[in-house]
Every structure is written in C-alpha cells, then in structure tokens.
C-alpha cells in the first residue's frame, strides 16, 4: 500500500490538486506496476508562515518577490 505525501504551499485549487494526484497515481502505475486500488496520495497544504527555505520564511520571501516556487 504505497502512500505518497505531497507537501506544498497552500493556494492550489481543488481541480489542480485532482490533476496532481492523478498524475502521481498514473506515474506509479506506469513506472512501478502498482495496483491503483492500493495507491494513496495525500496532499498537505502548508501555510507560507510554516515553511522556510535557506533560513527565510516563505511568507517573507513571497512578499519581497524573491520566490520562484509559486508558479
């Protein structure tokens, strides 16, 4: 029973999350031969206030326009 946990910044729409989960699911079926009925994809939306990269809080860098992670 593979469980894939995706941690990403909050803000993606439900439709985007559906497509992400399907793409991950499809890749595991194709590349790993897993049974789709046993695959679980869990998406954690993380607040920018709870994410830090290189010692800087994501919320601060986003305000400054420094981050390229929000595409």
C-alpha distance (Angstrom), angle and dihedral (degrees) to the residues before:
residue distance angle dihedral
X1 . . .
X2 3.80 . .
X3 3.79 114.5 .
X4 3.78 116.2 -164.3
X5 3.79 116.1 -165.4
X6 3.77 118.1 -163.0
X7 3.78 117.1 -166.3
X8 3.78 113.2 -167.0
X9 3.74 140.7 151.0
X10 3.75 115.1 -79.5
X11 3.77 118.5 -106.0
X12 3.80 106.0 76.0
X13 3.79 114.3 124.9
X14 3.78 122.5 -116.7
X15 3.80 88.6 -108.7
X16 3.81 91.5 53.5
X17 3.81 89.8 49.8
X18 3.81 90.6 50.6
X19 3.81 90.5 53.3
X20 3.81 92.5 46.3
X21 3.81 92.0 49.7
X22 3.81 91.4 47.7
X23 3.81 92.7 48.6
X24 3.82 91.7 50.5
X25 3.80 90.6 45.7
X26 3.81 92.6 48.9
X27 3.82 92.3 48.3
X28 3.81 92.3 52.3
X29 3.78 91.7 48.8
X30 3.81 92.9 47.7
X31 3.81 99.5 40.2
X32 3.79 101.2 29.6
X33 3.77 103.1 30.4
X34 3.79 92.3 -128.1
X35 3.78 123.4 165.2
X36 3.82 106.7 -109.7
X37 3.80 90.4 -140.7
X38 3.80 90.2 64.6
X39 3.82 98.6 46.5
X40 3.78 120.9 103.4
X41 3.80 125.0 -172.1
X42 3.79 117.0 -169.6
X43 3.78 119.9 -170.2
X44 3.79 118.5 -159.4
X45 3.78 115.2 -163.9
X46 3.78 107.2 -148.8
X47 3.78 122.6 -160.9
X48 3.79 115.5 -122.8
X49 3.80 85.4 -123.5
X50 3.82 88.7 64.6
X51 3.82 99.0 47.7
X52 3.77 128.0 80.6
X53 3.80 131.4 -178.2
X54 3.80 123.7 -175.6
X55 3.80 89.9 -6.0
X56 3.80 93.8 -56.9
X57 3.77 124.5 111.0
X58 3.79 112.1 -118.8
X59 3.80 91.4 -132.5
X60 3.81 89.8 58.5
X61 3.81 95.6 46.2
X62 3.80 92.5 46.4
X63 3.81 90.0 54.0
X64 3.79 88.8 52.1
X65 3.80 92.5 47.7
X66 3.80 91.9 -120.3
X67 3.78 99.4 125.8
X68 3.78 127.7 88.9
X69 3.81 93.5 -175.3
X70 3.80 97.6 89.8
X71 3.81 100.7 75.8
